[in-house]
Amino acid sequence: MKKIYRNIAILFCMSLAACSTDNELEQPFLEGTEEIADGSVKPNPYWGWVVEFPGMVTNEEPRIEASVTVKGATSAADTFWRSTGLYFAPGDTVVVQVNGSAGNARYRIGGFTDVLDESLAPFKRYPNMDIEGQLQDGENRLMSYFGGHLYIYFNGAGSDLSLQVKGAVQSPDYVLGETDVTAWKSQLETTQVPFGELRGEQVVFTLPVATLKQITDPEGLLTFYDEFIAQDCDGLYGNRPDGMLLRLRSDIQLTESDILEEVGGQYPIVVNRELDSIFVAFPALSSSSDFSVCQTFTLPYSFEKITANLFRSAYYGLNYFRLCDRNAIVPAHTMTSAVNSFLNSNDPAKRFNDLQTDVRTVLFVQLAQQYGWNIFGYISAEMMKDNGGEDEQNQRDAVAMYACEYAGENLAPFFEDWGVVLSSAAYGYMEQFPAISEPFWKNYVPKAGNFDSRTPLVKNRIDWPEYRDADRTGWTALSTVVIGGVETENMHEESNGKIGPFSNLFDGDGTTIWHSLWKKEGGRYPHVLTIDMQQEQTFNYLYFVQRNTTDPSNKCRRFQIFVKVGDEWEGIDDGKIFTLGKDAEMQRVFLDKTYTGSELRLELLSPHPAEGEQFDDSERQTVPVSLGEFGVGLLN
């Protein structure tokens, strides 16, 4: 293998130079597929890679001729793969005869969609092994140096396709309702094909033969997944596009974009080979389930508008809890201690987004336990109709308001304890509903939810809130820090002219920051920023973007703000001390009244403590302070 790795650069260069038009951009590193004039086949320069992965197919495996009918696509959106049950041996030329018109049908050889870049070297497999292209009318002579399953898909709507394939080998597939289990297990013992498929009504697994041999009950396994996807995935996240089966395949190296190099992709879902056995552990899955398995099957779904706000990642994994409820399983993935600690905390700075994703998921679990799982179908349907637009705060408000409608109760205390920041308009709407008799969320205990269907109580719906952020063109700030009774001005530090200056607070880019000095005394709290807005602004909310850093002590926690009225400074909301969360998403702070002025005085009082650190946040801290964005706006 060391020799192979040393020669990788040479292989890249050779392959790029020899790339044929047949493979186009789909296979930039590999040669074409033609035979030499005398009928012999070009030698395979990649045998060393093939042996390592995906594996060889010996001459003992019978080459067959088979008729294949491929179901057409009913819409342009149906570009999903159709399995043929056939496999290309590496280096073999296979004839695919199209009976009739090929139309917009395309072929794919192989299912290893991850293309690895040079940053992932040394490679465990060749970076790009798949071939795809347009099928032509009549005869198509196809070959892949790495081999792989033959898939057909359509680039737009297309009719059923009839194919005659000569020279491929039979894939050791199990098809639910068609394949005899005994015959299949016997085939696994003799096949020379390295990968096979399990095909159900909702799901297709593409796995190494070694993994397939571990499966004792393929019918039970596929039935379990078919029910799980139809009820616990589709039931929560919406219906999949026509023609889309959820596909999961095994690989030995994933791209950096994949989650922890373990699971990634959307179609197909890609799983690191080391995790194969977890996904086929039946019947254990049906009795205990696995949170990571369930969460993986959310990847192909789009949660529409619910994904564009703070709830986006919390929705992943809900199918695990729904599956547990449906099978009367007490969830093993509980987060009980973390949830109850957070919900019973009186910290005014706590924010939902500061929690780990798994903990955030429990907000939805509690709603399901109290009001039934159908609440999410109602919320999603209402979100799709109208409201919320693209503004995250609007969408956040919408989720809370629609939850109240379905529950028939005022859920304001529930969302407050979860640290969800809602607008005054949302709170006003929720007040129309009866108060909750008891705080069901305070002592979270994992349990079976209910599937009750409720009649939503739609009250007097408000005109949808409109957030109008003030134009910050020309805004300037002057910082003063009082140290030992001495006022020092313009205490900020620039680095390469890009970070540090006050102008970064008003540039619309949360990744550019203002920060105080970090090397001198001037870095200490409190900081007072006098902001000139250039013209009078009428506002009833503030907004902030914290610095995007993992160190919370670089983020402001407590602040006050004043507006200049005439020659006097007036404390906003009677001089209230406000708190900010730690997350780097936009945070809106809603005010009790509407104010008008052209100058503001923002007093940053104290930071968040570092992880594991405790201190009295009334003390002036010696750590520097930083901030990504600041502005005001008017909520109608």
Secondary structure, DSSP 8 states (H G I E B T S, - for coil): -HHHHHTHHHHHHHHHHH--TTTGGG-TTS----B-TTS-B---TTHHHHHHTT----TTS--EEEEEEE--BSSTT----EEEEEEE-TT-EEEEEEES--TTEEEEE--------GGG-S-SS-S---EEEE--SEEEEEE-SS-EEEEEEESSSB--EEEEEEEEEE---EETTTS-HHHHHHHHHH---SEEEEE-SSEEEEEEHHHHTT-S-HHHHHHHHHHIIIIIIHHHH----TT--EEEEEES---TTSBTTTEE-SSSEEEEGGGHHHHT-TTHHHHH--HHHHHHTTTT---GGGGGSTTTGGGTTHHHHHHHHHTT---S---HHHHHHHHT---TT--GGGS-HHHHHHHHHHHHHHH-THHHHHHHHHHHHSTTTT-HHHHHHHHHHHHHHHHTSB-HHHHHHTT----HHHHHHHTTS-B-SS-TTSS-----------------------EEE---TT-EEEEEEEETTEEEE-----BTTTBBSGGGGGSS-TTS-EE--SSSGGGSS-EEEEEEEEEEEEEEEEEEE----S-GGGBEEEEEEEEEETTEEEETTTT--EE--S-SSEEEEEEEEEEEEEEEEEEEEEE---TT----TTS--SS--EESEEEEEEE-
